[in-house]
Amino acid sequence: MTAGSGITHASVAATDAAAAERPGRAAPAARRPRRKPHLPQPVRGHFRRLKTRLTVVFLGILFLVPWIRWDRGPGLPDQAVLFDLPGRRLFAFGLELWPQDLPIAVGLMVAGAFGLFYATSLSGRVWCGFSCPQTVWTDIFGGVRRLAHRIAKGNEAAIGPLTGAMSAAVAILTGIGFAQWFVDAPGLAGRFLGGGLPGAVYGAVFLIALFTYVLGAHARERVCLHMCPWPRFQAALLDRDSLVVTYRRTRGEPRARKRVALRPELLATPLPAPATGTPQAFSFAADGSVGLAPDATMAATPAGRGDCIDCGRCVQVCPTGIDIRDGLQMGCIGCGLCIDACDEVMTKIDRPTGLIRFDAEEADPAPMAPPARIGFFRPKAMIFGGAMIVALAAVSFGVANITDVQVDVEPQNTPRYVLLSDGSVRNDYTVRLSHRLPRLDGVTASVEGMPEATLRFTSGDGGDAAEMAVGGQRSAANRLLVIQPPLRAEALPPAGPHPIVLVFHDTATGAELARVDTRFWEPER
C-alpha cells in the first residue's frame, strides 16, 4: 500500500471482521487455495515403451515426411507431400488432389472417425492415451521439465527459466515442422531465419508454437479433463465387453501396508473362523469361501489385506492425476502407465502382476482370473469396423477413378449465337482445362456432329481443329469459336440447340484427353 493512502493491512482486516459481525451481512469468502499443477513421475514398463515408440513415429512423420522427394517433372514441386495453398492443390506422392476432389478428403475423415469409434469400442481411450497430439506433446514437455531439473542440478532459481526456454524452443520447432507441409522443407529453416518467407508463414508458425506451448506446457491435463469433448462421447461407444484400464478390487482390497498378512485365498490357505463382534472386511459363505463385503474397510482385519499396499504409485504416474482404484473415470485416457507402475510394485513385493490391467467390465471377478480377450466380433465393434471399411472402399474407388485431365466447356448464352455477314453461324464457348499430367504443352480441339464446321481459339488460327497453348502450366482457359459455314436451304437444320461433342487431344502425342458433350444453337431462318 502507498503511504498516505490511509489503508493498511490491519485496517482491511478490521473492516472484514466488522463486516462479519454485522447482522445480515455474510463474511467474506475464504480465498480458495491455488491448485498445484500435477507433474506425473516417470515410469518404466511395456506401455511406457509403447508410448515412447509411437511418439518417435509421430515426430518422424511430422518432421521427416516433408523431406521425402518425389519427381513430378519440370515446373512441379518435388516434395512428396505438400499442401500447395496458392495453387489450391495437395500433392501426396503420386497423387495430386484438387478442390473438386473434396469427396475423397471427406471419405478419409469419415473413415478416420469410424476407425476412432472402432478402436474406442475395443479398448477404450487408446487414441487419447497413445496418439492424441495433446497427449504426445504433454509427454514431451514432461521430459523437457525432467531434463531441465537434471541440467540445473537442484538450482531452483535456474529450473524455471531453463524449463521455459527449452519448452519455447520445442514449441517453435513444432511450428516449423507444421509449416514444412506447406512450404518446401529443405529451404524452410534458412528462409525462416533469414526473413525470406511470407508473413502468413511466420504468423502460422508462431500461432502453432503459441498453442503448443500453452496447451502442452501449461494446460496439460486440464485439456483432457475440461476442454476435450471426447471423454463425454466415450460412454456411448463403450460396452461391458470393451477393454479398459481396470483395478481388480476383488484382489486388491482392503489396502494395507506390506507387513500386514495377505488374505488367505490370495495365499491359497484356509481361513480361520472370525471372532464374534470383530469388524470384518469380507463376507464368509457356509462353505468357507471368502468374498469382498459391500462395506469393506481399509483397516487391517483378521481377514488380511489385499495385494494393494496403497503406495499411490498409480496416481503419481497418471498424466491426468486420477486414482484408477476409484473405478473408470472420465479423466482416464487409457495410456496404461498406471499398469506399468503397479506391475513394478507387484514385482518388488513378490506378487503377481495384473492388479491393474486392461480388462472388461464383465470379466471374471475371481481375484486371480485371467484378463478378458478383445472382442473383435461384437455387434457394436463390427458396425464401426464395417463403416470404416466401407468409407475406405469409397475413398479407394474415388482415387482409382481420378481423371488426369479435366475440361469444362461453358456455352456463352449472351448471345446464344452470332449470325455472320456471309451467312455463317458462330457459337462461342469458354474452355477451362486442368491436368495432372507430367507435362502438357498444348491441346487440339475438334468437333463431332458438325462435319463442315471450323474451330478456332481467340489466341490462334482456325480450321478443322483448333490449337490452344498450355505451356507446361497445370491449367489454362481460352475462348473457343465454333463456326458453321452457310448451308443450302435443304441442308439447314431446324432452329434451336443441337447436340455436338468437343474432343480434345494432346498436340504433341495425339492422345485423346477428354470428350465433352455440349450444344450448338441454330438461328431461325
Buried (B, 14 or more C-beta within 10 A) or exposed (E): EEEEEEEEEEEEEEEEEEEEEEEEEEEEEEEEEEEEEBEBEEBEBEBBEBBEEBBEEBBEEBBEBBEEEBEBEEEBBBBBBBBBEEBEBBBEEEEBBBEEBEEBBBBBEBBEBBBBBBBBBBBBBBBBBBBBEBBBBBBBBBBBBBEBBEEBEEEEEBBEEBBBEBBBEBBBBBBBBBBBBBBBBEEBEEBBEEEEBEEEBBEBBEEBBBBBBEBBBEBBBBBBBEEBEBBEEBEEBBBEBBBBBBBBBBBBBBBBEBEBBBBBBBEEEEBEEBEEEEEBBBBBEEEEEBEBBEEBEBEBBBBBBBBBBBBEBBBBBBBBBBBBBEEBEBBBBBBBBBBBBBBBBBEEEEBEBBBBBBBBBEBEEEBBBEBBEBBEEBEBBBBBBEBBBBBBEBBEEBBEEBEEBBBBBEBBEEEBBBEEEEEBBBBBBEBEBBBBBEBBEBBBBBBEBBEEBBBBBEEBEBEEBBBBBBEBEBBBEBBBBBBBEEBEEEEBEEEEBBEBEBBBBBBEEEEEBBEBEBBBBBEEE
